[in-house]
Amino acid sequence: MPKLEGWSWLHNGSLAGRVYNDDKGRFKDGAYIYTSLVQEYSLKDGNRFAQTLNTRYELGDSEWEEYRKERAEKARLRDLKEPEVD
């Protein structure tokens, strides 16, 4: 099943993001794509899915979630580098 990472909802009800594991062989891993209109959005066992007309996508981290994780990691690394002040 193809998986979208770094995805975001578009104003027209479709998604944009990087696709991986496209089992139909349409896209290379990491290709940035725009889906057709999402027909159904669902949650199952903590995983998110979006169904378009012809494809069901597993949704990884959204663009916002990736941004938050990146910021947290940068803050963690910064805190490791800064010496403690007495």
Number of C-alpha atoms within 10 A of each C-alpha: 12 18 22 28 21 18 23 17 15 12 7 9 11 16 19 19 23 19 24 19 16 18 10 9 9 9 16 12 14 15 14 17 14 16 21 16 15 20 14 11 14 12 11 7 5 7 10 14 19 21 17 17 11 9 16 17 21 21 22 19 18 17 16 12 14 15 13 12 12 12 12 12 12 12 12 11 11 11 11 10 9 8 8 7 4 3
